[in-house]
Each structure stands twice: as structure tokens, then as C-alpha cells.
Amino acid sequence: MKKNFSNNSEYINRELSWIEFNKRVLNVSENPDTPLFERLKFVAITSSNFDEFFMVRVGSLNDQVNAGFNQKDPSGMTPLEQIENIFIYAKKLIDRQYKAFNDIQKELLGHNLKFASVEELSEEQRDYLQRYYIEKVYPVLTPILVDKRIQSPLVFNKSLNVGVLLENEKHEKFFGTVQVPSVLGRLVEVPGEGDMREFVSLEEIIKLNLEALFSGHRVVSSSCYRITRNADLTLDEEGAEDLLETIEESIKLRKWGAVVKLEVESGVDEELRSQLVDLFELSGDYVVDINGYIDLSFLMKFTGMQGYEQFKYKREEFQMHRAFKSDEDIFRIISKEDVLLHHPFESFDPVLKLVESAAKDKNVLAIKQVLYRVSGNSPIVDALVKAAESGKQVTVLVELKARFDEENNINWARRLEKAGCHVIYGIVGLKTHCKILLVVRMEETGIKRYVHLGTGNYNDDTAKLYTDIGYFTCNPQYGSDASRLFNMLSGHSKLENMYKLSSAPIDMRRKFERLIDREISNAQAGKKSRIACKLNSLVDYKMIKKLYEASNAGVKVDLVIRGICCLVPNIKDQSENITVRSIVGRYLEHSRIYYFYNDGDEEVFISSADWMTRNLDRRVELLVPVEDEESVEKLKNIIEINLKDNVNAKSMSSDGRYMKFKGGDKTLDSQKYFQERSVKENSIDKKLFKPKYSGINIG
């Protein structure tokens, strides 16, 4: 009998699942085995993650509340209930974040590094700060006094400010504010005694000088504060005459979105707190009290100090895949075999080399590529510009709607257009998120197409920090599919009759459903069945229902999900055959791999897409079957080792919480394993190499 999966208790709320993910990020900073500066980095990342979460997710929920939208999500909560729960759980996690930071500070003291308060400084140090203030800080400050003429001061999104309650000679009270200038460093080092290095925050230096800054007024109280605004941009693409200009205008509006969170220092004067709450039209529930420096993202820059390598991860040498170690022409290398790279353990350089070689090669006729997020000084963009300037046909889809990269992508788009590239901006209503590069080359036997397909962006910076998969092939069927995809993107033609690739939003969802249905049928027929997937997020409720159906049929389902997971595992008669684990470590887990046992005729795919509704229905994505034996075994091994990780991995329980693995004689850090394996494998002569992966144990 088919089970009805409609009970709200069968889904975990997306937003609370994300907070659980950010907790796992913070866990790295709480781990004493993590180097000290790396612990500070993860404290900073936790702050940055929260900023984006509140700007986008809470901003969107806030819009729903203001529009009177009260429909419950699949977990059973209305938008307002979700916001209320978000603040309850977020405040708890923020308190924990500051405890972690305070614990790290105590350890840093033992290494002669100190975040000092002004009260702890000597007279000489305070004199130094006063000179620093007069010479460097005061000239860039803009104090604002709020009176009847200025009802609402200009307070920028995510800017740090000092709010001041002032009193004049008539004992009238006013609110004043001054922005802590972001053009200056957040920390100022003061000369110390002996080996101790002491740092004071810029806001504390400003607070020391408020009486002079607001001369003629008495400072009653002061407190740092920071607001987060709704940055969930909505675009009318249909009505936009110029998409670039429309997005540029919407970026400006980000600064003035509705306030969704106010951070204030703990112990702030109640009258000043009330002024801030009224100023930004908030309820007290939207206020977060901070026990320490507001906005710890500045710690990322602090950890870049030279001379403290013992407090950082050992710098790893990313290996060149053995196929690309020779000086042989890259087109000949790819012609001989498909090659699968596992970043960052295997270098991203071959991807750069393919674009750069294509730009120079006189036999290359055309280069086509999708750019979603690229680095600040992108060598790929440089190569595409050179290719266009040399007369090659260069087509680049630049996704202008890549959130928080819009401005960067607009600049790249204009540069590419100026060089003579054919720049396209995708399809109205859809983001183009697939990762694909096509090089068309004239050879002795005729036209040949070289394709690179990946799970991550063409960004040489993040390729050193994210785990991703890249796949090179000149298989003509993949080449044909790539050409059809680009024709669809540039000419808005119908995408059909693909040989190998599946695409969203056209047929990827149906493809996944068929693959899962096949495992269900095999299980019901008494055959072995297995699904194992590595992805970033599982949110789509149709996919979750399908996985519940597979579990009930007896299919073993193992999921490695870094971030959000709305599926509830380990529930009898629902998901007892499903396991979920998350890996958060030195590198950001970003690759998407989908494995289906298929009664022994295994199929493995890589993809740009997670199992989220936006990926399956509102984005252009690709699902790529990987077929050559060595690459298949390599992907299977990645999943297998991820499933054995008991250092960076945590297992999800049926209440949505994540628990560390207990016991076991051997520890396995998957990221460390892949780094060591990459060194070992890529030092082997290609002629002697044979795959030695153990594969997934079906059992």
C-alpha cells in the first residue's frame, strides 16, 4: 500500500536547518585541534554566513509577512512563526559564537596576542591612540545629530556605527550617530611592552572622542550598533529595456532595504536602545545583544598577519593531474582520454590552460562558456578577451543575477563586449547556473569539440578553497549536447534530443525521478539497490517524498549533504533506510555527485544542481553522466570516503540535530585522505597506473 507523505512533521524547516549548518561551521572554531587562526576564520565565516542569511532569507520572509502571506511551509510554520524561531535559535548560536571567540582570545594571550580594551592601556598607549585619532580617524568621520530636520539618518546596510544619546544645555536629549569608517582597519595596534602585541578596535577609539566630536553636547551614553537590511532583490526582467542598467539600479536599492535585524552592544542604555528600535521601526524581537565586538567578520583579515604560520593550516601543494604533467598539447591529452579532476586536491590549472590554449591556437574556431562567479582578476576572462581580439568567435553567458556578484559580473560583461565577445545574459526568469566550457577546433579529420563540465564556478580563487569536480572530454555526443545547450541559451531555441546531458528546468527532475524509480523497482523485485548522493542542500519536497518512497521499498539511501537538509532520516515506515551526514572542514564541500546502483550496472553523475526547487525548476543546470571506468571509480571512491569520514562529519538524527561520530579505533579525515591520495596517485607514471579504488561496498 502506498504511503501518503503529507504530514508536516516529515519535513524540517529550511531556515532552521540552515542555522544547524552554521552551527557546524562554528563547531570548527570550537575544536581545539583546529589551528588558532583557522578557528578565528571560522568565527568570522559564521558572522558572514549570518549576514547573507538575514539579508536574503529573513528579508524574503519579512516581505511575505508585510504582504499578509500566512500560508504554512511544509514543516507547518507561517512566515512570521519562521522569523520568530529564527531569532530564538540565531541568538543562541550568536551567544555561543562569542563564547568561542572569548575562549580563543584567552589562548592567544598565551602567545602574546591581545585584543585590548581602552581601560587596560597605559597612559603612553592612550596618548598614541589620541594622536592616531587626530591624524587618521577624525578627518574621515561624519557625526550626525538627529533633530526635527533630520528624521532618519543615512545608515548603510552592514555598516558599524556608534549611536550616542546627547543632552544640550537646556537638558534636551538628542540622538547622534557616527559611522565607523570602513576605509580604515578595524583594529589598531598600539605599541606594547616586551613581546606582547596589543590591538584596540577603531570604534573604541572613536568612543573616547565623542564629547569633542559632538561639541556643545554632553554624552549621556553610547553604544555600537549595526543594521542588516533586506537585500532580496526582485527584478522585472520582462519589463527591463536594459538588464544591466536594471540590475545596477537594484544593487543601489540594497543599501536601503527594510531593516530586518539590529545588533547592539550588551548593556546598552535602555533609552538609547529605544531610540534605535524606533529609528529603524523594529520590534524588540528583532534586536540582538552582542557581548563583544559587533561583526566578527573582521577576524578574517586579522588572521592574514605574517609570521604566525604555526597558527594556520599547513600550506598544501595542489597536485597537477598526471595526465596534464607533460608538455604535450592539451588538445591531444583530452583526445586520448576523458579526465576527471577532484579540486582543490588536483589543480585547477588545466581548466585555465584549456581556455588559454584555445585563445592562442590558430585551429580553434570558437569558444563558448558560462560564467556565474569569477575571481577579481580572472585569467579566464583575460584569455576570452584575447581570443576575441584575435578574431575567434567567442560567446560568453555572464549570469548577471548571481547574488552579491552582480556588480562584478556587470563589469566583466562590459569588458568582454568591448573586446568583441558575443555576451548573452541567459533566459528571462531563469538563472543560468550550469558550469560548461566548449572549444570548437578544426583538425585534420574535421571539426572537433572539446568540453569541460563541472560542479563549481570558473573561479581560480575559490577552486583552491572548494571541493569540486571537473570533467574533460571530447566525446562527440557530449560536444553535440554542449552545442545545443549554447544554441538554446543564445537563440532561445528548444532544447531537445540530447545524447548524454540532462538539463533543468527541462528534464532533469524527470531524470532523477526515473533513476530513483528504477532503484525502487529493483528493490521490490528482490534485487540489490542503492542510492548514494553528495550535494550541498536537499530542500525540494517532491524529491524528499521520492526518497521516502525509495526507503519504504527497501532501497538503501546514503546522503552526504553539507548544508540544508529538510528530509528527516531514521523514521520507522518513512526513512529508516536513509542516512544523512554533513562534512564541514578546512575546504568547503561543494561537489555534487549522484550514484545509482542499477542492479550492478552502476550509473554515476556529476551536476551543477542540488536537490532544491530553484535548481530543478528555476535555473539552467546540467546533469552529466560520467562513463569512463577510471572516472567512475574515482567518483565512487569520493562518496565512499565521505561516508567513512569520522573527523569532519556529523550524522543527522531524526530531530534535525547533528551528532559527532563516537568510538572507532581509526579516524578518517576525508579531506586529508584526498590530499594524500592526490600526491600518491599523481606521482605515478601514467603507463603504470591502474585504478585501485575500492568502490562503494553494496553488501
N, C-alpha and C positions, 0 to 999 in steps of 0.2 A: 504493500500500500504506500502511495507517495505521500511523504510528509509535507504539511503546509508550513512553509517558512515565512510566517508573517508576524511572529511575536517580537515586540520591540526589544525584549531582553536578549535577543540573539545578536544584537549589534552594539558595539562600543562606540560612544560618541567620538566623532573625528577629532574635535578640538581637545578633548581630554586625553585622547590617545597621543596627540602631538605633545602635550605637556609631559606625558610619560616619556616620550622620546627625549625631550630637552633635559629631563631628569637623568637619563642615561648619559647624555653629553656631560652633565655636571659630575656624574659619578667618576669620570676620568680624572677630574681635578681633585676628587676626594681620595683617590687611590695613592697611597704613599709610595708605591712602586713607580709611579709616573714621575719623570724629572720635574724639578720645581718650576722652571719657566714654562714647561709644557702644561703644568697644572694651571698656571696663570692664564695661559692661552685658552684653555677650555672654560675657565671662568668668564673670559672675555667673549668667547663664542656663545656661551649661554645667554649673555646680555644681548648680543647682536641677533640671535635667534628670536628672542622675545620681542625685540623691536619690530622685526618683519612680521611676526605673528600678530601682534596687536594692530599694526598698520593695515594688514590685509584681511586676516580672518576676523578679528574683533571689529574692524572697520566695516566689513561686509555685514556682520550680524547686527551692528548698530544701525546700518541703513535699513535692514529688514524691520527692526523694532520701530524706527521712525516712520516707516511706511505702513505700520499696523499689521504686518505679516505675523500671524500667530501659529502657522502650521508647524506641527512637530516633526522633527527629523526622525530617521529610522530608529534611533536609540530612545525616542519618546520625549525629547525636550524641545520646548519652543525656543526661538532665538533669544528671548530675554532670560529664560532659565539657563541657556548655554552660557551667556555672558556672566550671569551670577556665579555659576560653577567655575568658569574660567578664572575669575578673580579670586575665588576661595583657594583653588589649587595653585594658581600662579603665585599668590602672596606667600604661601607656604614654601614653595620652591625658591622664591627670591630670598626668603629668610635663610634657607639652607645654603644658598649661593654665597651669601655674605659670611656665614659661619665658615664655609670652606675658604674664602678669601682671608678671613682673620687667622685661621689656622696656618695658612701658607705664610702670612706675614710673620708669624712667630718663628717659623723655620728660617725665613730669610734673615731675621735678626741674627741668628747664629752664624750667618755667612756675611755679616757686616753690610746688609742692605736694609734700609729702614724707610717706611712711609711715615713721616713725622708730622705731628700736629704743631701748630704755631706755639702753643703753650710750652712745648718741650724744648724750644730753641733757646740758645744763649743770646745775650744782648748783641754780640757781634753778628750772629746769624740773622737776627731780626733786622739789623742795620743793612745787611747785604740785601735782604728781601725788599726793604724800603727803596733802596737805590734801583733795584731791578724793576720795581713797580713804576717809579717815576720815569725811568728811561725807556722801558719797553711796553709796559701794560697800559698805563694811563693814557698815552696818545691814541690808543685804538678803542677805548671804552666809550659807550654812548648811554649815559644814565637817562632814564625816562621817568618822569613823575606823572602819575595818572591823576588828572583832575577832571573838572566838568567838561573841559575842551577835548580831552583825550580819554575817551571811554574805554577803548580797547587797544593796548599797546601791541606792536607787531612782534609776536613771539613765534619764532620759527619751529617747525617740526624737529624734534630730537635735539634742539639746542639746549645747552646747560645755561641756567640763569640764576642770578641771586635776586630774590624778592626781598623788599625792605618795607617795614612798617615805619613811617616817619611822622614826626609831630613838629608843627611850627610854633612860633612864639605865642600864637593865640590858642595853643593846645588843640588845634585841629589836626586830625590824622589823615594821612595820605598813604597811598601805595606807590612804591617806586620799584623799578626793576632795571637790571643791567645784565646784558648777555655776556657770559664768559667767552672771550674771543677764541674761536676755533683755529685762528691763524697762528696762535701761539701754542707751544707744547703744554699739555695738561699738567705735567709735573715739572717742577723747577728744582734742580739740585743745588743745595746750599753747602758751602764749604764746611766740612766737619773736622773733628779731631781724630787723629790716628787713621785706621783703615776703614772706619765706618763711612758709608755713603748714605746721605740723608736726602729725601725728596719731599717737597711740600707741594700741595695742589695749588693750581692757579686760583681757584675760587677762594681758598683761604687767604691768599694774598690780597685779593680784591676786598674781602670782608674786613680786613684790617684797616682799609682806607675809605670805608663808606661815609663816615662823617664829613671827610673832605670832599668826597665825590658829590654828595647831596648837601653842600654847604648851605647854612641858613636853616637847616632842619636837624632835629635830634633823632637819632636812630633808636627806635623803640625795640625792634627785634629784626632779625634777618634769617633767611633760610634759602638754601639752594633748592631749585625746583626744575623740573623738566616735563614737557608735554609730548605725548605721542599723538599724531593726527591720523585720521583715516586717509590712507593712500591707495585705496582700492579703486583705481581709475576705471571709469566706464567710457567707452568710445562709441560714437555714432559713425561707424565705418561706412554705412550705406550713404549717409549724407555728406561725407567728407570729400571736398573737392581735391584737397591735397593732404594725403595721410601723414606725411612728415610734419606739416605745419599743425595739423590737428593734434598729433601726439606731443609736439613741442608745447603747445598751449596747455595740454592736460598735465604735463610734467610740472609746469608752473603752479597749477592748482593744488598740487600735492602739498605745497607749503601751507595751504590754508584750509585743508580739510577739517572736518569736525574733530574736536579733541576726544579721544577715546581712553586716555589714561593720563593721570597726573602723578608724578613722583615727587615726594618732598622728603626732607631730612626728618628722621625720627626726632620727636621732642620739639617740633616747630610750634611757635606761639599760636594759640588757638585763634586769635583774631587774624593773624596773618594767614593761617590756613583757610579761614573762612573767606578772606579776600580772594585767595587763589581759586577756591572752589566756585565762588560767584563769578569771578572773571571769566572762567572757562566753561561756565554753565554746566557743571557736573554735579552728580550726587556724591556723597562721601564714599560710596562703594567703589567708585572709580579712582580713588586715591590710594596710592601705595606708599607706605612709610619705609624709608630706606635707612638702614643702620650702618652708614658709612658713605663712601664716595658714591654719588649718583652716576650711573652709567659706567660700568666697569669695562666697557669695550676698549678704553684707552690702554688697558694692560697689554693688549696685543703689540702695541708699539714699544712698550717698556721692555718686553721680552726680546726685542731686537738688539739690545745693548751688546756691544762687543766684549769679549773676554770672559764670558760665562758659559762656555761650551759644555762644561760638566753638568749644567742645569738643563740642557736641551737634549732632544733625541740625537743619537749619533747620525751624522750626515751619511745617507746611503748613496751608493753609486748605482743608478738605474742601468740595467743591462741592455745592451743592443741585442736584439733577437739575432740568433746565429745566422738566419737566412740573409740578414742585411749587413753582416760584418765585412763582406768582401767589397772590393771597389767596383764590382760588376754593376752594369746599368740596372737601375731599379725596375725598369720595364721587363727586362729579361728575367729578373728574380721572380717577379709576380707571374710571369708567363709560365714558369716551370712548376709553380705550386701555389695553392692558397696558403696564406699565412695569417695566423691569429695571434694578436698581441694582448697581453694582460698588463695594463697600466696600473700604477706607475712603476711596477717592478720591472717591466720591459719598457724601454724608452719610447717616447712619443716621436722621436726624431724621424723615423721612417715616414710618418704621415707628412711632416714638413718637407721631407726630401721628395716625396711624390709630387707635391704641389710645385715646389721649386724646380724640380727636373722638368715637369710638364711646361712650366713657364719658359724654360730655355730651349727645350727640344724642338728642333725645326720640323719634326714629323708630327708634332701634336697639333691638331686642328682646333680642338675646343676643350674648355674646362668648364664644368658646371658644379656648383657647390651650394649647400645650405649652411648659412652661418646663423647660429642662435645666440651664443655668447662667445666673444673672442677676447683675447688679452689686450691690455692697453697699448702695447707696441707689437702688434700681431705680425709675425713673419709670414703667415699665410696671406694676410691682406696685401702685404708688400709684394709677394710673389704673384698674386692675382693682378695687381696693378701693372707689374712688369709684363705679364703675359698679354694684357690688353693693349699696352703701349707698343708691343712688338707685333701687333696685328692679329693675334689669335682671337677666336670667338670665346668670350668669357661671359658666362651667365652666373650671377650670384643672387640667391634669395637671401635677403637680410631680414630677419624677423624683428620688426620694429617694436613689437609688443612684448618682447622678453622683459618681464617685470624687473624694474630697477636697473636695467641695462638699455633702456630706450634711448637715452641721450647719447651714450657711447655708440650704439648701433646706427643712429642717425648720422653721426659724424663719419663712420665707416662707409655708410651708403653713399654719402655725398662725394667722398674721396674716390670710391670705386666708379661712380658715374662720371666723374671728371676725367678719369683715366680711360674711359671708353668701354667700361664693362656694361653689360645689359643687366641692370639691377631690378629685381622684382620684389614685391612685398607680400607675396602669398595670396591667399584666398580670403575674401571678406567673411568675417565671422569665425575664422579658424586661425589658430596659431600653428605655424609650421615648426615642428619640434624634432623632426627626424634628422639623423646625422648621416649625411651621404655626400660623397665626392665622386664625380665621374670625369675621366680623362679619355678623350676620343683621339686616337692616333692612327696615322696612315702607315701601314707596314707593307712588306713585300707581298703578303698574302691578301692584303686589302685592309679595310677598316677594322681596328681592334679597340675594344673598350675596356678600360681598367677602372675598377670600382673599389672604393673604401667605404665600409659601413661600420657604424659604431654605436656605442651606448652613451657616449659622452660628447661634450661640445668640442669644437675645433679651437681649443684654448690651450696654448702651450704652458701657461702658468698653472691652471687647475689640473692639467694632466700629470703634474708632479704631486698632487695632493689627493686626487680622487682615484678610487679603483674603478677602472672601466675596461671594456673590451673593444678592440679594433680589428676589423677583418678585411684583408686584401684579397681580391680575386679578379681574374679576367675571364671567368666562366661567361660565355656569350649570353646565357639565359639571364644571369644577374645584370649584365650590361644592357640587355634589351629592356629589362624591367626598369633600370635606372633611367634610361632614355624616356620611357613612357611616363615615369613619375615627373621628370622635369618638364616634359611637354604639357602635362596636366597643370603643373604649377605656373608655367609661363603663359600657356594658351587657354587655360581653364577648360581643357578638353576632358572627355570622360576617361577615367582610368579603369581599364578592364583588360581581361585576358593576360594577367601577369603570370609569368612562368614560375617564379620562386617566391617573390616577396608578397606579403600581405600588408595592407595599409589601413590605417584609421584615417577618417571615420568610415571608410567604405566597407571593408570586410574583415578587419582584424578581430572585432568582437565575435563574429560568427566563427572565425577560425579557431579561436580559443575555446569556444563552446563545443565545437566539433571534437577538438583534441581531448577535452575533459569527458565528453560523452563516450568517446571510444574507450577510455580507461574504465568508465562505469560499465559499459557493455562487457568488457573483458573480465572485470571482477564478477559480474553477475553470471558469467559463463564459467566461472571457476578458474580463470586464467590469472597469472600474476599481473599486478597492475601497480603503478606508482606514478606520482606527480611530485616533482621537486622544483621549486622556483626560488630564485633570488631576485628581489626587487626592492624598491625604495618605499613604496606605500601600497596598501590594499584598502581601498575605500569603496569601490563600486559594489553596490548591493546585489546586482544581478550576478556578478562573478562570485560573490560570497555565497549566495544561495546555491550556485552551481557546485562550489567546493563542498558545501554541506551535503549536497546530494551525492557527491562522489564518496564522501566519508561514510555516509549511511549505506552505500553499496559495497563498502569494504575496501575502497581504494586508500592506500597509504599516501598521505599528503604531508610533505615536509616543506615548510616555508621559512626562508631567511629574509626578513623584512626589516630594513634599517629603521624606518620611521613610523608613520601612522599605520595602525592595523585595526580595522573596525570589526574584523572577524573574531569570534570568541572560540578558542580552542578547547579541547578536552572536556566537552559536554556530552554526556551519555545520550545516545539516539540523535545526536546533532553533529558533533565534531570530534568524537572520541578517537578518530583515526588521523586527526590533524595536529601537527606540532608547529609552533611559531617560535622563532628565536630572532634576536636582533644583535648585530655586531656593531659596536661603536669603539673605534680605536684610533690609532695615530692617523690613518688615512680615512677619508670619507668614503664609505661604501656606496658606490653609485651604479655599478653594472647591473643589467637586467638579463637574467638567464632563465629560460623556461625548458624544463626537461619532462618528457613523457615516455614511459617505458614501452608502450605499444606492443605488448606480448613478445618482448625481446628485440623487436625491430625499432630500436630507440630513435627518438627524434629530439633534437636539441636546437633551440632558437636563441638568438640574442635580439634585443629590442631597445628602441629609444623610449618605450612606453612602460609605465607602471599600470597596475590594475586600478586606475582611477577613472571616474566617469569622464573627466575632462580629457584624459589621454585617449580614451576609446571612442568618444563621441564628438569632441570639440577641438581636436588637434590633428594635424597631419603627422602620422607616426609610421614607423616601419617595423615589421616583424620579419626577421631574417633567419631562414633555416641554415644551419651550418652542417655540411655534409661530408667533408673530407675526414678520414679516420683520425688523424692526429689531432685536428682541432676539436673534434667531438670529444675525444678522450680528455683533452685539456679542460674543456668546459665542464665535463662531468666531475673531474677532479676538483675543480674550483668549488663546486657545490658540495662535494663530499667533505672537503677540508673545512668549509664553512660550517657544516653540520657537526663537525667534531671539535670546533673551537670551544674551549672552556676557560679562556682567559679574557677575551674581549666580548664574548657572547653572553647574553642573558635569555632565559626561557620565559615565555609569556604564560601566565596562569589564566584560569577561566574568569578571574575578576579584573583582568586587564592590566595587572601589575607584572613587573618583570623581575625574575629572581636569578641570582648568580648560581652557576652550577656548583654543587658541593661534591666533595670526595674525589676519588680517582687518583691513581698513582702518577699518571703522566699528565702534564699540562701541554696544551696545544694552542699557540697563538697563530691564527691563520695568516695574519699579515706578515708576521716574522717568517713563517713557513714559506710563503710565496716569494719573499725576498731571497731567502736562502736557496730555494729551488731554482729561481731565475739565474742566480750566479752559477749554480752547478750545471744546469741544462745548456745554458748559452756559452759555456766554455767547451762543450763537446763538438767535435768535428761533425759536420752535417752528414758525411758519408757513413759515420759510425753510429749515428744516433738512431735509437729505436724508442718508441713511446713506452714509458714504464709506469703509466698511471694505473692505479688500482681500480678506478671507476667507481660507480655507486654500487654498494652492496645491496642487491634487491632482497635476498634472503627469503 
